Amino acid sequence: MAFALPFRRKRDAHLPDDELAHQQRRLDPLPSAKFRAEREGDWRRLEELLNRAERRSAAVLTDDELLALPTLYRATVSALAVARETLLDRALIDYLEGLSTRAYFFLYGVRGRIGPRLKQFFRHDWPAAVLALWKETLGSLLLLVAGALAGYMLVRADSGWFMSLVGGMSEGRTPDSTTQQLRDVLYDSDTSGLEALASFLFTHNAQISLMCFALGFLFAVPSAILILMNGLTLGAFLALYADHHIAGELVGWLCVHGTTEMFAITLAGAAGIRIGWAVAFPGRLSRLDGMAAAGRQSGTVMAGVVVMLFVAALLEGFIRQLVTTDWLRFLIGGSMLTLWLAYFYGPAGRRR
């Protein structure tokens, strides 16, 4: 809503300037011009933030802007009360009433039915939040890759490291396994118990991701360690299969679900790092306020991570076991990765 200053009552438009000024001094104990000059900056900023958020979504606002909204709203409501008490311009009062109403419904209003909210989440909120965390996502990915390289090099140098790094997750795969035994795991097409397997995988990966996120407040150290540990495990398995010259087949087996699963865990690590960074370097905010602002943005990312892990569990529990052709496994995994990258970082994603 445009707001042109200064205002003049229509019924006074014909009055000479000196007579109008006299009437304004009589009716306005607090001069309108001074009142507006002292507060207009806050009103303009609130209106600009609301315009941006309403055109797109709240996710386009920065942490500082989100924190400023309640303060600007309270300042506007306070100004509205003063304007009413002191009989300031009717147009000014109307403007402040409209602005206050918009801000109230944005901050405290009902968000609507679940359908529109889900549409808003998938079209705007989630991809915008992920894009905003691109630096943290890159850092999380580098930690994962570093862990994988370290695990690979350790096991290739000494196979005894395998059980130390993998432990109970080996499921019978050890340095003593034969090549045929390792290959049989990759091409086992037994479909019995796939529902239970998918449920277990979803729960397991969700726990890891939630820990990466929830422990971020400890300066992101636990989040970084968890990402490194996942990388170490991945690298150890790659080294074990490389010793038997079937690492490529393992990558195809992992690719079906791994591109989605590892992407999700990387985003969970990024969410934890974002919170930890806000705690360690809050800037102008207090640590508590900084963590709260980062938590809102990271929480949006984590809601989407749960969706990704559900998709990964379906791919891992069903598709991976049913599809036993290497090239088709690579095609499925590569297609999923391409879709996620385009969704979050492609031209359409950046326009969000």
N, C-alpha and C positions, 0 to 999 in steps of 0.2 A: 504493500500500500504506500503510495507516494505521500510525502509529508512536506509541504512547502511552507517555509517560514519567511517573514512573520505572518500572523493571521490578523484579519480585521473583520469584525462582525458586519454582516450585510446591512443591518439596520442603521449602522453608524457610517456607512460608506459615504454619505453626503455631508458629513460634518467636517468643518475645517480642522486642520491638523491640531491647532492649539486647543480647540474645544474637545476634540477626541482624546487628546493626551490628558486633559483635565478629567474627563469621564473615566479613562482607564486608571488614573491614579486613585480616583474615588472608589472604583469597583474592585481594583486589584491591589490588596495590601502588599502582595509580593509581585513586583513588576514581571509581566509575562516574558519580556525579552531576556531579562536576567535569569529567570527560572529556566527557560529553554536553553540558554547558553551553558548553564552549569550541568545540565543533564542530557542534552541531546545526543552526545557521543555514545552514552550507554544505550539509548533507544535505537540509534542507528545500527549499533553493533548487534543488538538483539534481533532486530528486524533482518539484518543480513544473514545471521546464522540460521534463523527460522526459514528464510527463503531458500537457502542452500539445502537444508535438511528436508524440507517439504518437497522440493523439486526432485530429489534423489532419495537419500536415506540418511539416518543419523550416522551411519558408518563413514560418511565423507568428512565428518568433523574430526578435528584432532582432539587429543586428550585434554589439552588446555581449553579448547573451545567448549567441550562437553562440560567441563568443570565450571566454566564461566556462566553457562546458561541459567542455573538456579539463582546465582547472584544477580545477574542482569534482570531476571524476572522479578525478584524481590524489589530491586531498585525501581523498576517500572511501576509496580503496584504501589510503592510508597509515593512516587511522583504523582500517580493518579489520585491518590487520597488527598494530597496537598492541593492539586489542581481543582478538585471538587470543592474543597473547603474555602479556597480563596477566590472562587468565581473567575478562574482564568478562561481563556477563549474556549467556546463550545467546540470548535473544530479540534483544538488540542486535546480536550477531554475525550472526544470521540476517537481520536487516533490512539490515545493511551489505552482506552477501553478495548479497542480492537486488538492492539498489540498484546495486552495482558491476557486476553482470552486465547489468542493463538498460542502464546507461550505456555499457558496453563494446560491446555489440552495436549500440547506436545510433550510436556514433562510428566503430567499426571493422568492424562485422559486414557480411556479404554482403547486398546490397540486394534480392536476389531476381531472378526472371526478368524478361526484357525487357518482357513484356506488362503485368504489374502496375506496373512502373516507368513505362511510357508512360502508363498510366491515371492514376497518381499525378501525373505531370507535367502532363497536360492538365486534370485535374480540380482540382488544388490548387496545385502548385508554380509553374507559369507564371502563371496569373491572380493569385495572391497576390503574386508578385514584381513584376508590372506595377503592381498596385494600390499597392504600397509605394513605387513610384517616381512617384507621380502629380504631385508638385511638379516633379520634373525633367522629366517628360513635358510639363507645361504650359509650362515654360521653353523646352523644345525646340520646341514648337509655336509659341510666340510668336516665336522666332528665324526659323522657317520663314515665318511670315506676314509678318514685318518684311522679310525678304529678298524675298518675292514683291511686296510693295507697292513697295519700292525699285526692283526691276527693272522693274515696270510703269510707274512714273512716269518713270524714266530713258528708257526706249524711247519712251514717248508724247511726251516732250519733245524727244527727238533720236533718230531711228531709227538713227543711226550706232552707238548703244550696243548694238544687238542683236547684231552679230557679236562685239563685245568680250565680251559676257556669255555668249553661247551657243557661239561658236566652231564646232568640228567637229560638235557635236550638232545643228546646224541641218538636216542632211541635205537640202540644196538649198532649204530654206525661208529666204528672205531678204526684206528690205524691198522688193526689186525684183520679188518674185513677184506674179503676178496673183491676184485673188480665186479664180478657178477653179482655179488650180494649188494654192492652199492648201486649197481644199475637197476636191479630188481625194484628197489625202493622208488626209483624215478618213473618206472613204467607199470606199477601195480595198478590194475584197472578194477580191483575189487571195490564194488560200490556199497557193500554192507556197512552200515554204521556211519554213512556220510553226514546224516543230520546231526548226530552227536559230535562228530569231528568239527563240523562248521560251528556249532555252538561253543565248543571248547576253544577253538581258535579265536573266535570273536571275543570271548571273555578274557582270554590270556592277553591278547594284543590291546584290548581296551584298558586293562589294568596297567600295562606298561605306559601307555599314552597318558592316562590320567595321573600316574605318578610323575611323569615328566612335567606335566602342567602344574600339579598341586604343589610340588616341591620347589617350584621356581622361586618362591619368595625367599629361599635361603641363598640369595645372590646367584641363583641359576646353577650353582655347583652340582647339586644332585641331578638336575636335568641333563647337564653336560656329561656326567658320568654314565647315566643310563643310555644316552645316545652312543657314547663310546663303547659301552658293553655290547650293545646290539651290533655295532660294527665289528667288534672283535669276534663275536660268534659267527657272523656272516663270513668274515675272512677266514676263520678256521675251517669252516665247511668247504669253502672254495679250495683251500690248500689241500684238504684231504682228497677231494675228487681230482684235483690237478695231479696229485701223485699217481693216480690211476689213469690219467689222460682222458678223463670224462668230465672235465670242468664245464665245457660248453653245454653238455647235456644237463648238468645241474643248473646252469644259468637259465636254460629254457624252462626247466621244471619250476624254478623260482619265479621266472618272469611273469607267469600267468597271473599270480596274485601279488607278487612282490612289488611291482611298480606302484600299485595302489597302496599296499600295506606300508611299505617303506616311506612313501610320500606322506601318508597319514602320520606315522611316527615322527617323521622329520618336522611336520607342522606342529605336532604336540610339543616337541622339543623347542621349536621356535616360540611357541606360546609361553613356555616356562622361562625361556631366556628373556623374553620381553618383560615379564613380571620381575625377574631378578635384576634386570638392568634398571628398571624404574625404582627398585628398592635401593640399589647401589648408587645410582646417579639420578636423584629425583628432580634436579634442576630447581626451578622456582617453587615447586610444590613440596609439601611435607612428604616423608616416606610413605605414610599411610595413604595420603591422597593420591600420590603417584602410583602406588600399588593398586588402589581401587580403580583408577582410570585405565591402567594397563590391563587389569583383570577383566573389565567389561569388554575390551576389544579382543583379548585372548580368549575369553569365554565364548564369543561368537565363533572364533576359529575352532575351538574344541567341540562345539555342537556339530560342526561340519565334519570334524575328524571322526566322530562316532559313526556318521553316515558312511564315510570312506572305509572304516574298519568293517562295517556290516557288508559292504560290497566285496571287500577283500576276503572275508570269511566265506561268502558264497562262492567266489572264484576258487579259493583254496580247497574248500570242502567238497565241491561238486565238479566244476569245470576242469580243474587240474587233474582229477582222477579219471575223468571221462575222456579227456583229450590226451592222447599219448604220442602225437606226432610233433616232433621238435619244431618244425617251421610254423605249425599252427599255434603252438604255445608262444613262440616269439611274436607272432602276429597279434595274438590276443593281448599279451603284455604290453607290446609297443603301442597298440591302439589305445589301450587304457591310459597309458602315460601321456600320449598325445592329447587325448581328450581333457585330462586334468590340466595340463599345461595351457591349452587353449582357453579353457574355462577360467582359469585364474589370471593368466598373464597375457593372453592374446589381445588383439585389438578390441574385441567386444568387451573383454574383461576390463581393460584400461578405461573404456568409456563409462563404466559403471562408477 
